[in-house]
Amino acid sequence: MAQKRGELQASAPPRPVTMSDVAANNKTLILALLAVVLSMLLSALDQTVVNPAMPRIVADLQGFNLLAWVSTGYLLTSTAAIPIAGKLGDLFGRKLLLITAVVIFLAGSALCGAASNMTLLVLFRAFQGIGAGALQANAFVMIAELFPDPARRAKWQGMIAAVFGLASVIGPALGGFITDNLVWRWVFYVNLPLGLFAVPALIFFLPKTTSGVKRSIDWWGAASIVGAISCLLLALTWGGQKEPNGYPWLSPQILGLFGGTIVLAALFVFIESRAAEPIVPLRLFKNRTVSSVTVISFAIGALMLGALYYIPLYVQVVMNESASSSGAITTPLALAMVVTNIFTGQFIGRVGILKIPMVIGSIVILVGVGLLTQLTVNSELWQVTLYMIVIGIGIGFVMPTMTIAVQESVQRRDLGSGISSVQFFRSIGSTVGVALIGTVVTNSYVSNINATAGIKALPAQLVQVLQEPQNLLVAKVAASIPAQFREAIKVALTDAVHLSFVISVGIAVVLLLTIFTVPNIRIKVASKKQSSQAGSEAVTGNIADSAVPSNGMVAAKENEGPEANSVPLIH
């Protein structure tokens, strides 16, 4: 009988990798971590590698009128997918969601590379965005599940966040190289080799974290939030543009989209307050840490894109630098972010205090955008570079702490919803920042141009072209500007961009003030021996269904309500 049981046991199929196996085996942990990093790298690279190829794509596919939709379609679906995929990961397990997201993303990449016209490229790019959004929503949460010990998690969180900064350095150069030396289709096909490594790694090394309990999906909530996000992003993308690229802000089309946003957002809140498994549990926002970090994330997104959107234009037009120099001007910011992300993660892991890097980072950001307001027509390139480094250091201090703060303040069953909220509001902040600052800059620049003495003497068509700041980057337009007006145009653009920096200072002040509302979160810092024991013992049950907070958080001032984290530290 014993022999028969032994034979049955020997013939049983190998069981799936569990979280306990991962925590107890450093090799398995490294391989699981590599799988997540590869997945994140796919999404991060795609955001930067495609842009340099867009002029070549438009020239080949002949669809200039759809150019903006290549980015807009991707932005719409990726942003809408973030909160939904985060919740689905909570319900059905992170592993399933990550594998599905990578497969969708790779399929979208292959389809984009094979697109025969701009209409198909827009559709395939939107499909690809679904995978990208799901990746962003679940990758950071998976790190929290791989590292139950908060000190070890914080150290790795900073290094993982650095992947995005590194991708922003590598991406444009890689995209430019592919465009110049290969066909543009390879900016999409380049994702496939990475995916061939990522998918097997996710399947074989990532642990399963769901209990298998059947749960309902909030389809009505998902539909209403997708509708609200779509209306908002379309209004912000089209608003303030001239036809056929968009409509005036007060046009019926834009006002209708904003109205639709309000109605659908209100419907979403109503549905979520009654849903059994809401996409975004409203109870999360009763948690002071989550509500504060949401505002911080929105402000960071607005600053990262809104404040820096016109820097390359300023460098190329006002400073007379080359296109390659203007395109690389944000590289110092990205490198500073990478270094500071890693340092911040190590600091938190060793000291256990989150608020110190948050406050330091917000002050450094304020100093950096304040320095940008000092740029003039006669400023030097080294000044812009230095200011970019200062802002990058500040963002590098704040970015990892946002995710860690949410991880340490929500219940395990809400990890996906909580962290995806950070990603979601940063994406919305970026869009709002670009729309708001872009409108201010364009209106100010047009006003300055129209007030320039003698400008009306130029051909009407040239005057109309000059009223769009981005047209100044076109070589034919720049060459057609009479010499006596070139300095006036530089001054007009400098004054307009200066306003964007002033708005950014205001956003940075809001960021700093909001950070002071975050509770004084501390995480348990253990010795190496304790960390090893914590790693092997902390996660033996079901993560998705655990009803205790994430782990390791002590707040000097606890949040009120049923989600209060007044529980012992988990070792």
N, C-alpha and C positions, 0 to 999 in steps of 0.2 A: 504493500500500500504506500509506504514511504517512498519506494522507488518510483511508483506510478506518479505520485505528486511531484517528485523531482523532475520526471520526464515532462509533465505538463508545464511545470514552471520554466523548464529550459526551452520549451517550444513556444511559450507565450511571446507575443510581439513586444518590442521595446516600448516602454511607456514614454510619453512626451516629456520634454524637459520642463521641470517645475521651477518656481521661483526659489525654492529651497536649494535645488541643485545648483542654480546659478550663484547664489550667495555663498555656497560652500566651496565652489570651484573657481579659482581665479582665472584659469584658462577659459572656461565657459563664459565667465563674466566679461572678459576682454572681447571674446568673439561676439557675444550679444551686443556689447557696446559698439563694436565695429559695425554691426548690422544697422544699428540706429544712426550712427554717424554717416554711413553711406546713404541712407535714406534721406537724411537732412541735407546732405551735400547735393543731392539731386535737385531738391527744391530751391536751395540757396543759389546754386550755379545758374539755374534756368532764369532767375530774375535778372541776371546781369549779362549773360552770354548772348542773348538774342538781340539786344538793342543795337550793337554795332552792325549787325547784318541787315537791319530794316531797310536802309536805302537800296541795297542790292536786291532784296526781296521784292520791293515795290517795282523796281525797274524790270524785274523778270516776270512777275505775275500781272503787272499792269492793272493795279487797283488802288490808286492813290486815295480815292475817296473813302476807302475802307481801312486806311492805314491806322487811324486812331482805334478802330475796333479790335485790332489784333491785341492791343494792350487792355482795352476796356473789357472785352469779353473774358479774358483771363482774370482780370481784377474782380469782375462781378462774381464769377463762379468760385474762385478761390476764397474770397471773403465770405460768401454765403456758406461755403462748405465748412468753415472753421468751427462755428458753434455746434453745428449738426454733427460733424464727425467727432468732436470732443465728447459729446453726450453718447453717441453710439459706442465709442470706446469704453465709456463707463459701463454701458449696458452689456456689451457682447465681448469685451476683451480687447486690449490694445494690439495684441499680435495679429488678430484677424483684420483689424482696421488698417494697420500699417502695411500688411501684405497687399490688401485690396487697393490701398492708396497708391502704392508703388506700381502695381500692375496697371491701374488706370493711367497713371502719369506716363509710364513707358509706352502704353498703347497710344496715348495722345501725342507723345513725342514722335513715334513712328508715323502716325497719320499726318502730323504737321510737316514732317520732312518730305512726305510723298504728295503734299497738296499741289494740285494743278492750277488753282486759281485762288484769288484773295478771299472769296466767299467761303470756300472750303477751309482755308487756313484759319479764318476767324472762328468757324465752328469747331474745328479740331483744337484750336488754342483754348477755347472755352471748356471743352471736354478735359483737356490737360489740366486746367485750373482746378477742377474738382479734386483730382489726385493731389495737387500741390497743397490745397487747403487742408485736406485730410492729413497730409504728412505734417504740416505745421502744427495742427491741433494735437496730434498724438505723440510726436517724437519726444518733446520735453517731458510729457507725463510718463513716458516709458522710462526715462532716466530716473524719475522719482521712484518707480517701482523696482528698477534694477538695484537701486541703492537705498535700502530701508534706513540705513544709518545716516542721519542728516548731515553730519560733518563730512563724511566721504562724498555724499551727494553734492554738497555745496562746492567742493573742490572740482568735481567733474562737471558740474553745471556751468561753471565759468569757462572751462575748456571747450565744452560743447557749443556754448554761445559764440565762441570765437570762430566756429566754422562759418557762420554767416559773414563775419567780417573778412575772413580769408577768401571766401567766395567772391566778395565784392571787389577784391584786389585781382584775383585770378580771372574772373569772368569776362570783364571787358577786353583784357589782353587776349584771352583764348578766343573770344568771339571775333575780334579783329583779325587774328591769325587765320582762323578758319575761313573767314570771308575773303581774305586776300589770297590765300593759297589753295583753298579747296572750294567746292560749291557751297552756297549758303545753307543748303539742306542739312549739312553736317552740324550746324549749331543745334539742331534738334536730335539728330542721330547720335551725337556725342553722349547723350544720356543713356543709350542702350548698353554700352559696355559696363558702365557703373551698375546699371540695373541687373545685369547678369550675375554680378557678385552680391548685390543687395538682397535679391529675392531668396536665393538659397540660404544665405546667412540668417535672414529673418525666419525662414521656415525651420531650420535645424537648430538654431542656437537661442532664439528668443523664447522665453518661458510663456506658458499659457496662464493667464491671470483671471479668467472668468469662471464662474461656478456652474454654468450650464443651465441656470434657472431661467425659464422663459419670461421675458419682460416685454411690455408693450412699447411701441414707438409712437411718439407724438407727431403724427403726420400733419395735423392741422397747424400745430406750432411751427413745424419745419416749413410748411408752405407759406405761412404768414411772414416769417422772418426772411425767407428768400425774396418774397415780394417787396418787403420794406427796404431791404438792402439794395435790391435792383433799382427801385425808384430813387433812393437817395444817391446812389453812385451815378446813375444816369443824369440826374439833375445837376450834380456837382461837376460831371464831365462835360455836359453840353452847355451849362449855364455860362453866360458871358461871352460865348463864341459867336462868330458871324456865320450866317448860313452859307453853305450847306453843312458846315462842321458843327453847328449848334444854334442856340437861340439866346436872345437877351434875357437877363435875369428875371425881368418882370413880364416876360411873354407868357401866354396861356399854357404853353407846353411845360415850361419850367415850374410855374406855380402849380400846375396840375400834378407834376411829379412830386413836388414837396408835399402837396396835400395828400397824395397817395401814401407817401412815407409816413405821415402822421397817423392816418387812419389805420394802416396795416400794422404800425408799431403798437398802437393802442389795442388793436385786436390781438396781437401777439401776447401782450401783457395779460389781457383778459384770459386767453387760452391757457397760458402758463400757470396762472393762479389756480386753475382747476384741473390741470393735467395730472395723471397718476405718475408719469415719468417725464417731466417737462424738459425741453431741450436746454433751456437755461433756468435752473431753479432760482426763483426770485428770492428765496431765503439767503442765497449767497450774498446778496447786496445788503443784508442786515449786518453782515460781518464787516467791521470797520476796515480791516486790512484789505479785503477784496474791493470794497467801494473806493478806497483811496488809491489802490494800485490801478484800478480801472482808469481813473482820471490821469494818473501818472503815465500810464501806457498811451493814452490818447495824446497827451502833451508831447511825449517822446516821438511818437509817430509824426505829429505835426512839425516838430522841429527838424527831424531827420530828413524829411522830404521838403516841407514847406520852406524852411530857412535856407536850405542848400540848393534848392532847385535852380536858382538863377546865378549861382556862383560860376559855373562853366561859361555861361553867356557873358558875364561880366569880365572874366579873364580873357576870353577870346576877342570880344569887341572893344572893351575899354583899354585893356593892357596890350592888345595887338599880339597875343600869344597864338601859337598854332592850335589846330583842332586837337592834336594828340596831347598837348600840354593842358588844354582846358578840360579834356576828358579825364586826365589823370589827376586833376587837382584834388579830388576827394580820396585819392589813395592814401595820403598821410593820415586822414581821419580814420579810414578803415584799419590801417595798421595799428594806430594808437588804440582803437577799440579792441583789437585782438589781444594786444599785450595787457591792457587793463582788465579785460574780461577774465583772463587767466589769473592775474594777480588778485582780483576781487574774489574769485572762487576760492583760491588758496587762503586768503585772509579770513573769509567767513568760516571755512572749514577748520581753521586753527584757533580763531578767537571766538567765534560763535555769535558775533553781533552783526545784525543786518543794517541798522539805521546809520551807523557811521559812514560806510561807503555811499549810502543813498544821499545823505546830506552833503558830503564832500563832492560827490558827482554833480549834484544839482547846482552847487555853488560854482564849480568849474565850468559847467555848461553856461550859466549866466554870464560869467566872465568872458567866455569864448564868443557868445553871440553879441555881447557888449563891445568886444573888440572889432567885430565885423562892422559895427556902425561907424567906425573910424576910417573905413576905406574911402578913398577919394579917387578922382580921375588920375592922380599922380602916384598912387600907391604902387608898391613893388610886389612881385610874385612871391617873394620870401615871406612877406607879411601875411598873405592869404594862406600860404602853406602852414605857417606857425599857428594861425587862428584855427585852421582845420584840425591840427594836432590837439590843441587845447579842447575843442569841442569833442573830439574823438575820445580823449581821456575821460571827460565827464560822462559821456554816454556809456563808456565801458564800465564805469563804476556803478551806474544805475541799472543797466539792462539785466544782468544776472540776478540782482537782488529782487527784482519784481517777481520773477518766476518762483524763486525760493520762498519769498514771503507768502505767496498764495499757497504753495505746496505745504507750508508749515501751519496754515491757518484754516484749512478746510478739511472736512471729513474725507476719508479715502474714497467713498462712493461718489464724491463730487470733484475728484481730482481733474478729470478730463474737462468738465464744464468750467471749473475755476480757471485752469491754465489756458484753455481755449479762449476765455473771455479776455485775457491779457493780449493774446495774439489778435483777436478780433478787433478790439478797440484801438490797438496800435495801427492796424490796417485802415480802419475808418479815420483815425486821426491824420494819417498820411494823406488820404484823399481830401479831407476837409482842409488841411493845411495848404495843399497845393492849390485848391480851388480858391480859398480865401486870399492867400498871398498873391496868387496869380492875377486875380481880378484887380487887387490894389495896385500891383506893379504895372499892369497893362494900362489901366485908366490913368495913372499918374504919368506914365511915359507918353501916352497919346496927348495928354494935356500939355506936357512940356514941349513936345514936338510942334503942336499947333501954335504954341506961344513963341516959337523961334522966329526971329525976324527974317523975312524974305523967303520962308519955307513955301509959301503959297505960290511963289514964282516957278517952282519946280513943276514938271508934268504931273497932272492929277493922278495918273496911274502909279507913278513912283511915290507920291505922297501917301497914297493908300497902302502901298506895300510897306513903306517905312513905319506905318502905325502899328505893325505887329512886331514886337521885339525879336521873336525867334527868326524872322526873315533876315535879320542882320547877319546871321551865320551863313547865309547863302552867298557864295563867292560873286555871282553876277550882280546881286543886289548891292553888296559892299562896294564893288568896283564902279557902280553907276552913281554913287553918291558924290556930288561935287565937293571939291577939297574944302571950300569955305564952310560947308555944313558938317563936316566930319567931327570936328571938336564939339560942336553944339549937340550933336546926336550922342556923343559919349557922355556929355554932362547930363543930358536928359535921361539916359539910361542909368547912370550912376545915382542920380537923385531918386529915381523910381525904385531901384534895387535897395537903396538906403531905407526906404519905407518898409520893405520886407524884413530888414534886420531889426527895425524898431518894433514891429509886430512880434518878431521872434523873441525880443527881450521881454515883452509882456507875457508871452507863453512860458518863457523860462522862469519868470517870477511866480506864475501860477504853479508851475512844477515844484519850485522850492517850497512854497507855502503848503502845498498838498502833502509833500513828503513829511512835514512836521505833524501831520494828522495820523500818520501810520504808527500803530502801536510799537513799543520797544521790544521787538521780537529777538529772542535769543535762542540759539539751538544748542543742544547738548554736545559738548566737545569731549570726546572720549580718547583714552590712550589707544595705542595700536592694538593691544591685547583685547581691550573692551570692544573696539570697533569690529575686530574679527569675530568676537562672540556675538555681537549685535547683528552682524551681517548674516550669520548662519542661523540665528534663532528668530529674527524679527518677523519673517514672512513665511509662516508655515500654513497659514489658512488662506482664505479667499480674500484677495485684495479688493476686488470690485464691490464686495458686499460688506466689508468691515464698517462698523458704525462708530469707530473712534477716529479722532483727528489724525492727520497725516503722520506725524511723529515729531518728537523732539522739540516742541515749541514751548517757550515760556514767555509770556508777555507781561511787562511791568504794569500795563493797564489792560485788563482783559476786555474782549468784546462782549457786548451785551447780547441777550437772546439765547435761544436754544442751541445755537452753534458755538457757544462760548467754549474756549479751549481750556477749561479748568480741570484737566486730567493729568495724571502723573506722566513723567517722561517715559517714553518707550525705549528701552535699551536694546 
